[in-house]
Amino acid sequence: MGLYGANPLHDWFVTEWKNHSSKKLDMGKCCVRFKKAEDVPLKLIEELATKLTPEKWIGIYEKMLNR
């Protein structure tokens, strides 16, 4: 999941969650958990997908490996 290791994106997601869902955010280091499929805030997930390209994710991943 691209949120782990990308602090600005993680912070954006946590802040935006409140604008897209009335449910409590249940997030681990590499996942977001949902009890029901209808609880998934699709517009937020759609927007998240546009913010992190595969190339950016690879860069984040490689940066974390080199620590």
C-alpha positions in Angstrom: 0.0 0.0 0.0 1.4 3.4 -1.0 0.4 5.2 2.1 3.1 3.5 4.2 6.3 5.4 3.9 4.8 8.4 2.1 4.0 10.6 5.1 2.3 13.5 3.2 0.1 11.1 1.3 -0.7 9.2 4.5 -1.6 12.5 6.3 -3.8 13.6 3.4 -5.6 10.3 3.4 -6.3 10.4 7.2 -7.6 14.0 6.9 -9.7 13.3 3.9 -11.2 10.1 5.4 -13.4 12.3 7.6 -14.8 14.0 4.6 -15.7 10.8 2.8 -16.9 8.4 5.5 -18.7 8.4 8.8 -17.0 5.2 9.8 -13.9 5.1 12.1 -10.7 4.6 10.0 -9.3 1.2 10.7 -5.9 1.3 9.2 -2.8 -0.8 9.7 0.7 -0.2 8.3 -0.2 -1.6 4.9 -3.9 -2.0 4.8 -7.3 -0.3 5.3 -9.9 -2.6 6.8 -13.6 -2.5 6.0 -16.4 -4.5 7.7 -18.7 -4.2 4.7 -18.1 -3.5 1.0 -20.6 -0.6 1.1 -18.3 1.1 3.8 -15.6 1.6 1.2 -15.4 5.3 0.3 -14.9 4.8 -3.4 -14.4 8.4 -4.4 -11.6 8.7 -1.8 -9.9 5.5 -3.0 -10.3 6.8 -6.6 -8.6 10.0 -5.7 -5.9 8.2 -3.8 -5.2 6.1 -6.9 -4.5 9.2 -9.0 -2.0 10.6 -6.5 0.5 7.7 -6.5 1.8 6.4 -9.8 3.6 3.1 -9.9 6.9 5.0 -10.5 6.4 7.1 -7.4 5.6 4.0 -5.4 8.8 2.2 -6.6 10.8 5.3 -5.6 9.3 5.3 -2.1 9.9 1.6 -1.8 13.5 1.8 -3.0 14.1 4.8 -0.6 12.8 2.7 2.3 15.2 -0.2 1.3 18.2 2.1 1.4 17.6 3.2 5.0 
